[in-house]
Amino acid sequence: MEEDELEVTTPTLGSVAVFGAPPSLEQCLLVQKLEDQINALNSEKWSLMEQIRRLESKIDFLKNENFMVPVVSDLVHSSLDQVPLSVLEDNGSYLDIKSSDNDNKNGETEERSLPISTEADSQTPKDDTLNSLPGNEREKLPPCAPSKKTAIHFDKPNRKLSPAFHQALLSFCRMSAESRLGSEVSRIADSEKSVMLMLGRCLPHIVPNVLLAKREELIPLILCTACLHPEPKERDQLLHILFNLIKRPDDEQRQMILTGCVAFARHVGPTRVEAELLPQCWEQINHKYPERRLLVAESCGALAPYLPKEIRSSLVLSMLQQMLMEDKADLVREAVIKSLGIIMGYIDDPDKYQQGFELLLSALGDPSERVVSATHQVFLPAYAAWTTELGNLQTHLIPTLLNKIEKLLREGEHGLDEHKLHMYLSALQSLIPSLFSLVLQNAPFTSKAKLQGEVPPIEVTRFPRPVSPLQDVATIIGSREQLAVLLQLYDYQLELEGTTGWETLLWVVNQLLPQLIEIVGKINVASTACVHEFSRFFWRLCRTFGKIFTNTKVKPQFQEILRLSEENIDSTAGNGVLTKATVPIYATGVLTCYIQEDDRKLLVGFLEDVMTMLSLSHAPLDSLKASFVELGANPAYHELLLTVLWYGVVHTSALVRCTAARMFELLVKGVHETLVAQRVVPALITLSSDPEISVRIATIPAFGTIMETVTQREVGILHIKLKY
């Protein structure tokens, strides 16, 4: 401190006299004590200066002997009061020689640096250029090649000023080495370790003063320091800073932090990831800000590949389970589901299978659409892959979901829980690619599936569009080329060689399909949602397993159940199933899978037969109506449905004509006005002049619907046609 500053803080005889009071004995003793300390420090100062002069003489002597030694200049030990050390490590304490604690308290600190005369002083720092060379280049160098980095020399003035005068002169330089920051600035790290130590000390003070929007710029520094810092407590503090760097990190900032965590994990290995990173996640699992909990959920998945396997299937799985059950934020639970999917890709403890299944059911039943969507995209296919490896896909997962659907239908006679039905059925639908992949990989021809020569391309529309890459059959198999070879052999096997010994496919044909068709017969045909769900399921199943499988394995089983033959007309045993949901699901889920001319003719013929049989047997028309509603939602089938109805318009039986008139009412609302004018109105006019009064009456609702839906111009045209 300067003398004037010292006078302000320390009472002296002079300052006491200013206030007009005589100095007390206690004050006199204090002043005397301080003066004694000053004298002691001055003596120490002169002693140290003398030591410096001796060491300088020794340095000059060594220079003359051609030793490569750093030279301590007057500037260094007079201004910065430090000696350049080339090999000593920075252990976090200053190299400055300071006075005792009592001296520091009284502001009379004098600092002097002692040049350390050891054999180490004769060594020079490692050559950075040498370290930067590739390994093979370094090997070419001689083993004792001298370092190119020489000691720094400063010109010494040809003057005879005393060291005390130099020190007093340089004291006028405005430097601060007394503060924390000043002490850091006054010394420069001379090794990698000391750099890490310096960063560890400085970063906690830097972070709070950086703008929130720019704090991600600190992530590389924090991570690098946390990776290499030797002190566990400092590393823990730095990782704590990383996870608390931004109060509410946005998506991009979280990605940056996650990238850093993964880089850290790759560098330090599984033990330190478990010991240092996971505790940071655990601390924030219940943080008040969802963005921070989101970071935790995402971290669990990102770090999964770098954790000990026991930790993946225990601690991390438990953390994610807790967040899935307790977190109220949809975004957080969505991230939890994605991380659970990643965990399922790495877990190898069969004892955790049941826990995974329970988590799957919880995720499928989540009230948030985001969470359910993430379940189908990530968690379910990843869990299905593990289930397949364990051999549980056909023995547990799919049968369990089917049993849950059957139980719902049994209990839902007076009110079906359509939400749960959708939950289980959509899960089954998402498992179809995994099931088909299992069938291919366990086929008799698998050993023949080798990539040789040109591979026939897979037709673009061969498979339904997957909801995520994890539901792409090519991804599950390994590549599109491998899948193409397997598909070629698959079609050949089905068409020419049969399914003998093909256990996985026989399970689909002999157990899965019959159970599904039985379930379909129990559905209330009036439930539009259920009909639609099962139609989409069968459509995806048939498209995935292919046309040959659909024609030879699926259609025959439905046809056997429906028994569409003339001898079954008026037979309650034969057409009872025609009133069930089996009809619309077969029509819209199986017969619409392929759209070639033969397929369309088959669909038209089926609908005409159903309309005829239901009409002639005086059965309810609910199943036919459900078929028209489901197909009518797609404009591509409007022409086809009008063809079916025209068949009814010109039928010889008045019962069939009456049914056709009623069906027009369902179709009119969704059909384009042009089709209404060109196809619907002429058919209705024909029916309105039918000799049977019941047929004429049946046309009235359809005419009323037309009046409600068509434009004024078309109404005028309709009026003219009806008039004549």
Secondary structure, DSSP 8 states (H G I E B T S, - for coil): --HHHHHHHS--HHHHHHTT----HHHHHHHHHHHHHHHHHHHHHHHHHHHHHHHHHHHHHHHHTT-------HHIIIII-----SS----SS-SSB---HHHHHTT----B-----SGGGG-----HHHHHS-HHHHHHS-TT---S---------S----HHHHHHHHTTS----SSHHHHHHHS---SHHHHHHHHHHHHHHHGGGS-GGGGGGGHHHHHHHHHH-S-HHHHHHHHHHHHTSSSS--HHHHHHHHHHHHHHHHHH-HHHIIIIIHHHHHHTTT-SSHHHHHHHHHHHHHTGGGS-HHHIIIIIHHHHHHHHHH---HHHHHHHHHHHHHHHTT---GGGHHHHHHHHHHHHT-S-HHHHHHIIIIIHHHHHHHHHHHT-IIIIIHHHHHHHHHHHHHHTTT---HHHHHHHHHHHHHHHHHHHHHHHHTSTTGGG----S------TTSS---SSGGG-HHHHHS-HHHHHHHHHHHHHIIIII--TT-HHHHHIIIIIHHHHHHHHTTS-TT-HHHHHHHHHHHHHHHHHH-HHHIIIIIHHHHHHHH---GGGTT-HHHHGGGGSTHHHHIIIIITTS--SHHHHHHHHHHHHHHHHHHHHTT---HHHHHHHHHHHTSGGGHHHHHHHHHHHHT-S-HHHHHHHHHHHHHHHTTS-HHHIIIIIHHHHHHHHT-SSHHHHHHTHHHHHHHHHHS-HHHHHHHHHHHH-
